[in-house]
Amino acid sequence: MANPGYGKRSTPDQLTRTNHDFAHLPPREAAIAAYVDRLPEGADISVKTLAKQLPYGQCALRTALNSLQRAGHLRRGRERLESDSGGSRWITRSWWSRTARDDAWWAAFTRGDVPEPEQPPDERARPTRSRAHILLAALGRTAPVLSLSAADCAALAPLVEEWFARGATEEMLQTALTAGLPTPVHSPAALLRRRLTDKLPPEPPPAPRLPRRFLECAECGVPGRPEALPGGVCGGCRGERAPAHPRTPLPAPAVLARAGEIRAAMSLKRRERTPA
């Protein structure tokens, strides 16, 4: 495992692991990617550590990791963490994705705005019951006096969704709804509505601020904006020349003032060199 703040960090919304995840890569890169993918969170995936575990030298591993970065599986960079005391510090991160991501996805991830995974359309897909509806319908198995109709479940589901939105778990909900039931229960739906309303947990604290991130070039390691690192490589390492920026001419008064300053400075230097 790496020191705190370093090591492997998996990105969200990855596809389920299969035996063909890295079939699009050359054999060496595919073997290294499969090994890194199965390492736990926080594992040291530096070149020196991997060279001790894999039958490849450091140069070969460095080349392979750069190839994985260009293929969209790996990004290395820096992330600023905010502390509770109000301070902050920059730490090194190595983000790993089993699912190959394009440059637009990595740019959105760096901004803290992870795109939602696209769901393939399925005309045969039938609407499914919500998590809240399923929980309400199953209450009768735990407490038969709380058996509900389909209409009751549909009417109470929005109240249950509010509990989920505030961080409640299914176990918390089941305990709150079934503990200490009166005898007899004349109206299960009315009783559950009252409990869902009166025992509603407080709103969760505000979400922490999104971290600031910078990605690094796979070749030279210089940090930069994600949109300037297509494939994880900066323009300089791709052999691109920096665009020429034409000078903006200064307005006439500014030109005259600057010329006067230059003449005054040259005159002062000549007087200093002239012997008294």
Contacts in CASP RR format, 6 or more apart in sequence:
PFRMAT RR
TARGET T0000
AUTHOR 0000-0000-0000
METHOD contacts of the structure
MODEL  1
MANPGYGKRSTPDQLTRTNHDFAHLPPREAAIAAYVDRLPEGADISVKTL
AKQLPYGQCALRTALNSLQRAGHLRRGRERLESDSGGSRWITRSWWSRTA
RDDAWWAAFTRGDVPEPEQPPDERARPTRSRAHILLAALGRTAPVLSLSA
ADCAALAPLVEEWFARGATEEMLQTALTAGLPTPVHSPAALLRRRLTDKL
PPEPPPAPRLPRRFLECAECGVPGRPEALPGGVCGGCRGERAPAHPRTPL
PAPAVLARAGEIRAAMSLKRRERTPA
1 7 0 8 1.000
1 40 0 8 1.000
1 42 0 8 1.000
1 43 0 8 1.000
1 44 0 8 1.000
2 8 0 8 1.000
2 42 0 8 1.000
2 43 0 8 1.000
2 44 0 8 1.000
2 45 0 8 1.000
2 46 0 8 1.000
2 49 0 8 1.000
5 91 0 8 1.000
5 92 0 8 1.000
5 93 0 8 1.000
6 42 0 8 1.000
6 44 0 8 1.000
6 91 0 8 1.000
6 92 0 8 1.000
6 93 0 8 1.000
6 94 0 8 1.000
7 42 0 8 1.000
7 43 0 8 1.000
7 44 0 8 1.000
7 45 0 8 1.000
7 46 0 8 1.000
7 93 0 8 1.000
7 94 0 8 1.000
8 36 0 8 1.000
8 39 0 8 1.000
8 40 0 8 1.000
8 41 0 8 1.000
8 42 0 8 1.000
8 43 0 8 1.000
8 44 0 8 1.000
8 45 0 8 1.000
8 94 0 8 1.000
8 96 0 8 1.000
9 41 0 8 1.000
9 42 0 8 1.000
9 93 0 8 1.000
9 94 0 8 1.000
9 95 0 8 1.000
9 96 0 8 1.000
10 41 0 8 1.000
10 95 0 8 1.000
10 96 0 8 1.000
10 97 0 8 1.000
10 98 0 8 1.000
11 95 0 8 1.000
11 96 0 8 1.000
11 97 0 8 1.000
11 101 0 8 1.000
11 109 0 8 1.000
11 114 0 8 1.000
12 114 0 8 1.000
13 99 0 8 1.000
13 114 0 8 1.000
13 116 0 8 1.000
13 117 0 8 1.000
14 97 0 8 1.000
14 98 0 8 1.000
14 99 0 8 1.000
15 21 0 8 1.000
15 98 0 8 1.000
15 99 0 8 1.000
17 37 0 8 1.000
17 98 0 8 1.000
21 33 0 8 1.000
21 34 0 8 1.000
21 37 0 8 1.000
21 98 0 8 1.000
21 99 0 8 1.000
22 29 0 8 1.000
22 30 0 8 1.000
22 33 0 8 1.000
22 34 0 8 1.000
22 37 0 8 1.000
22 73 0 8 1.000
23 30 0 8 1.000
24 71 0 8 1.000
24 100 0 8 1.000
25 33 0 8 1.000
25 67 0 8 1.000
25 68 0 8 1.000
25 71 0 8 1.000
26 67 0 8 1.000
28 56 0 8 1.000
28 60 0 8 1.000
28 64 0 8 1.000
29 64 0 8 1.000
29 67 0 8 1.000
29 68 0 8 1.000
29 71 0 8 1.000
31 54 0 8 1.000
32 50 0 8 1.000
32 54 0 8 1.000
32 56 0 8 1.000
32 61 0 8 1.000
32 64 0 8 1.000
32 65 0 8 1.000
32 68 0 8 1.000
33 68 0 8 1.000
33 73 0 8 1.000
35 50 0 8 1.000
35 53 0 8 1.000
35 54 0 8 1.000
36 45 0 8 1.000
36 50 0 8 1.000
36 68 0 8 1.000
36 74 0 8 1.000
36 96 0 8 1.000
37 96 0 8 1.000
37 98 0 8 1.000
39 45 0 8 1.000
45 65 0 8 1.000
45 94 0 8 1.000
45 96 0 8 1.000
47 58 0 8 1.000
47 61 0 8 1.000
47 62 0 8 1.000
47 65 0 8 1.000
48 58 0 8 1.000
50 56 0 8 1.000
50 61 0 8 1.000
51 57 0 8 1.000
51 58 0 8 1.000
51 61 0 8 1.000
54 61 0 8 1.000
56 64 0 8 1.000
65 74 0 8 1.000
65 218 0 8 1.000
66 218 0 8 1.000
66 219 0 8 1.000
66 233 0 8 1.000
68 74 0 8 1.000
69 75 0 8 1.000
69 76 0 8 1.000
69 218 0 8 1.000
69 231 0 8 1.000
69 232 0 8 1.000
69 233 0 8 1.000
70 218 0 8 1.000
70 231 0 8 1.000
70 232 0 8 1.000
70 233 0 8 1.000
71 100 0 8 1.000
72 97 0 8 1.000
72 100 0 8 1.000
72 101 0 8 1.000
72 102 0 8 1.000
72 106 0 8 1.000
72 231 0 8 1.000
72 232 0 8 1.000
73 96 0 8 1.000
73 97 0 8 1.000
73 98 0 8 1.000
73 100 0 8 1.000
73 101 0 8 1.000
74 94 0 8 1.000
74 95 0 8 1.000
74 96 0 8 1.000
74 97 0 8 1.000
75 94 0 8 1.000
75 95 0 8 1.000
75 106 0 8 1.000
75 109 0 8 1.000
75 215 0 8 1.000
75 232 0 8 1.000
76 92 0 8 1.000
76 93 0 8 1.000
76 94 0 8 1.000
76 95 0 8 1.000
76 215 0 8 1.000
76 216 0 8 1.000
76 218 0 8 1.000
76 221 0 8 1.000
77 92 0 8 1.000
77 93 0 8 1.000
77 94 0 8 1.000
77 95 0 8 1.000
77 213 0 8 1.000
77 214 0 8 1.000
77 215 0 8 1.000
77 216 0 8 1.000
77 223 0 8 1.000
78 90 0 8 1.000
78 91 0 8 1.000
78 92 0 8 1.000
78 93 0 8 1.000
78 213 0 8 1.000
78 214 0 8 1.000
78 216 0 8 1.000
78 223 0 8 1.000
79 90 0 8 1.000
79 91 0 8 1.000
79 93 0 8 1.000
79 211 0 8 1.000
79 212 0 8 1.000
79 213 0 8 1.000
79 214 0 8 1.000
80 88 0 8 1.000
80 89 0 8 1.000
80 90 0 8 1.000
80 91 0 8 1.000
80 211 0 8 1.000
80 212 0 8 1.000
80 213 0 8 1.000
81 88 0 8 1.000
81 89 0 8 1.000
81 90 0 8 1.000
81 91 0 8 1.000
81 211 0 8 1.000
82 88 0 8 1.000
82 208 0 8 1.000
82 209 0 8 1.000
82 211 0 8 1.000
83 89 0 8 1.000
93 213 0 8 1.000
95 109 0 8 1.000
101 109 0 8 1.000
103 226 0 8 1.000
103 227 0 8 1.000
103 229 0 8 1.000
103 230 0 8 1.000
103 231 0 8 1.000
103 232 0 8 1.000
104 115 0 8 1.000
105 114 0 8 1.000
105 115 0 8 1.000
106 215 0 8 1.000
106 226 0 8 1.000
106 232 0 8 1.000
107 226 0 8 1.000
107 227 0 8 1.000
108 114 0 8 1.000
108 115 0 8 1.000
109 213 0 8 1.000
110 213 0 8 1.000
110 214 0 8 1.000
110 215 0 8 1.000
110 226 0 8 1.000
111 210 0 8 1.000
111 213 0 8 1.000
112 210 0 8 1.000
112 211 0 8 1.000
112 213 0 8 1.000
129 137 0 8 1.000
130 157 0 8 1.000
130 161 0 8 1.000
131 164 0 8 1.000
131 170 0 8 1.000
132 156 0 8 1.000
132 157 0 8 1.000
132 158 0 8 1.000
132 160 0 8 1.000
132 161 0 8 1.000
132 164 0 8 1.000
133 153 0 8 1.000
133 154 0 8 1.000
133 157 0 8 1.000
135 160 0 8 1.000
135 170 0 8 1.000
135 173 0 8 1.000
135 174 0 8 1.000
136 148 0 8 1.000
136 152 0 8 1.000
136 153 0 8 1.000
136 156 0 8 1.000
136 157 0 8 1.000
136 160 0 8 1.000
136 192 0 8 1.000
137 148 0 8 1.000
137 150 0 8 1.000
137 153 0 8 1.000
139 146 0 8 1.000
139 147 0 8 1.000
139 148 0 8 1.000
139 174 0 8 1.000
139 177 0 8 1.000
139 178 0 8 1.000
139 192 0 8 1.000
140 146 0 8 1.000
140 147 0 8 1.000
140 148 0 8 1.000
142 174 0 8 1.000
142 178 0 8 1.000
143 178 0 8 1.000
143 181 0 8 1.000
145 181 0 8 1.000
145 184 0 8 1.000
145 185 0 8 1.000
145 188 0 8 1.000
146 177 0 8 1.000
146 178 0 8 1.000
146 181 0 8 1.000
146 185 0 8 1.000
146 188 0 8 1.000
146 191 0 8 1.000
146 192 0 8 1.000
147 188 0 8 1.000
148 156 0 8 1.000
148 188 0 8 1.000
148 189 0 8 1.000
148 192 0 8 1.000
149 189 0 8 1.000
152 188 0 8 1.000
152 189 0 8 1.000
155 189 0 8 1.000
156 189 0 8 1.000
156 192 0 8 1.000
156 193 0 8 1.000
156 196 0 8 1.000
159 193 0 8 1.000
159 196 0 8 1.000
159 197 0 8 1.000
159 200 0 8 1.000
160 173 0 8 1.000
160 196 0 8 1.000
162 196 0 8 1.000
162 200 0 8 1.000
163 172 0 8 1.000
163 173 0 8 1.000
163 196 0 8 1.000
163 200 0 8 1.000
163 201 0 8 1.000
166 200 0 8 1.000
166 201 0 8 1.000
166 202 0 8 1.000
166 203 0 8 1.000
166 204 0 8 1.000
167 201 0 8 1.000
167 204 0 8 1.000
168 201 0 8 1.000
172 201 0 8 1.000
176 195 0 8 1.000
176 199 0 8 1.000
177 192 0 8 1.000
177 195 0 8 1.000
177 196 0 8 1.000
181 191 0 8 1.000
182 191 0 8 1.000
185 191 0 8 1.000
214 223 0 8 1.000
214 224 0 8 1.000
214 225 0 8 1.000
215 223 0 8 1.000
215 224 0 8 1.000
215 226 0 8 1.000
215 229 0 8 1.000
215 232 0 8 1.000
216 222 0 8 1.000
216 223 0 8 1.000
216 224 0 8 1.000
217 223 0 8 1.000
217 224 0 8 1.000
217 229 0 8 1.000
217 232 0 8 1.000
217 233 0 8 1.000
217 234 0 8 1.000
217 237 0 8 1.000
218 231 0 8 1.000
218 232 0 8 1.000
218 233 0 8 1.000
218 237 0 8 1.000
219 233 0 8 1.000
219 234 0 8 1.000
219 237 0 8 1.000
220 234 0 8 1.000
220 236 0 8 1.000
220 237 0 8 1.000
222 234 0 8 1.000
224 234 0 8 1.000
228 234 0 8 1.000
228 235 0 8 1.000
236 242 0 8 1.000
250 258 0 8 1.000
END
